[in-house]
């Protein structure tokens, strides 16, 4: 398999704590994207760490229990943004892939009568509202998301995948313990979610329209629910650590995280979760990619961050 050149970009305020088991919030971000395919997702390198998974404030649903400690023992990369319409469109153009919504000629959408229902002819190209290339793709099933990451892996020569549910909550919290990474609920002023007043005027927004968390990730709260790689169970039982690549033999739903443009602020808390069947597709569900990294890649990242930090310190003197 041919390895393609990787383009690098740095957003640095200091050094990441690249220590296994570090339980601190990083103060710098190392970003990159693989040069091919064209306009591959921008990625952020995530350090190892520990966090408390689940409803830490006793304010959530029963499916957010038991609250437990999780260790992320290996660094990995995750998409800075949700996969966009434009990025998914390039995959479809390159492969001729047909989504589950197109095969079934429908997607579950929120219509003008204020009901969620199967809409004939709805799919990622036409989800029931106007989108641009820089909006998150929706009306894609878990199977569609898996097809995308498998193609991305082939194109780049790197191990792309969907994040596990535990990895997802880790990067969404970005070192925080509360309900929302920005601190507290504020009527969805910090995320694209619903105030409960004008649902019909809500839809996806351009990725990155709201401030990033301290890991440098946008829209981990709101905009669209995101598919993970883990099977969904009503209580945590260890499956939140699983990374599935196929639904062969799967008898369970798949975990989705992050809430959406349709959901109240309570549903965009870092701990909020739900489950959808692998073949299901909704106009408020999309996905974000993850990528495995090698120790050599991490060492290069450390060196780059250290170099830029030294230059920044010298420039300030």
Secondary structure, DSSP 8 states (H G I E B T S, - for coil): -----EEEEEE-SS-----TT--S--S-EEEEEES-STT---EEEE--EEEEES-TTS-S-GGG-S-EEEEE-S-EEEESS--BHHHHHHHHHHH----HHHHHTEEEEE-TTS-EEEEET-BTTBSSS---TTBB--S--HHHHHHHHHHHHHHHSS-EEE--HHHHHHHHHTT--SSSTTSS--TTSSSB---SS-GGG----BTT-S---TTS---SSBSSEEEEEEE--SS-SSGGG---S--TT--S-EEEES--TTS-GGGGSTT-EEEE-TT--BTTEEE-EEEE--HHHHHHHHHHHHHHHHHHHHHT-
